[in-house]
Amino acid sequence: MRKRIREHVIILKHEGFDWEMMRSLFPPGDPRSLNDQFQVVTITCKSKQEDLMLYNLVYTNGKSENELASISGLNTDEVNNFITKLDKFDLLEKVDENTHLSASEIDRYNRQLRLFSLIAAPTEIQEKMKQAKIVIVGLGGIGGWLLYNLASVGIGNIIGYDHDNVELSNLNRQILFSESDIGKPKAEAARERILSYNSTINFETQVLEITENNIESCIPSDTSAFVSTVYPIEHYANKYCVQNGIPTLAQGGGKYSPTGVTVMIPGRTGCFDCAKDFRAEWKQLFTLVRARHGNNYAPTTTFSPFISLCSNIMAIEIFKLVTGFSEPMNRIFIDPITWEIDINKNYLERRTDCETCGKYWR
Ligand SMILES: [Zn+2]
């Protein structure tokens, strides 16, 4: 029988901790407040072996008596004595043996599970991430950095599309690829790289361009979130996601900058077609760059620090979306001329006259 320290029990290993001060930091009702449901216990371990056992009961998904004996080097009687003491004060709970997370996954994500324990049952959050399905169009700059983020934290199902090959000029920002990948399809090189990094997730890629004709088969209706690294999002892609209730994260979407992130949730926020104003402003910048450099140039996200920042914000918002832990509200815009960064918490404004999403409002 595996056991762990109960949720909402906080173990203090050092006396003199100012618990009341901690309580007073945040007012009642604030999600960060540690309210009365928390039980605070100070435990003084008699030996390093006991300390190791306690660590494993707090920070892992539970351990059996045999596992604790193996970890600590103590005999079964000594382990049972320790467990009995903790049980006496009702500090332990049995671990659900049917958890969908393997021991290896618990180990891999151990550090972030500690963070999750501040907001909810950590393994439940991790399981939601494992069940999530994210579709990404474009596996180069934004898509590449985002893939690293999603794969590292354990998003369980990712589908990626890209129809380009890796070029030397990609290597200033497209973090997935190496010089040896030049000439290879990005979809294949990305898959190889990501699965060598985290082989426990399902990551499918296709060398394919999404079009109006194939979008239905490319973005499953049970997709948790669709990420478009193409700016602006094609009208048919925006329309498909609105109709199917699929949250969408777009590159760009603010002022005249294609560099940024916007989260759109059907029924709750505006859709990409609501944003006619900044599309017009963006076209002005497009015209300016082409006037200077010719028709082959467009003001795209081509600077690694910009796109890594944007993709990090995307990953955080995707985490909020798939776990339901918090409202995904952050938008970020980077001015391509002044390099000023604006992060705000406003949803994309909705337009009552939007042809695409107007009738889907709740
Ligand atoms: Zn709209």
Residues whose N, C-alpha, C, O or C-beta is under 5 A from the ligand:
A	BS01	ZN	G270 C271 D273 C274 C354 T356 C357 G358
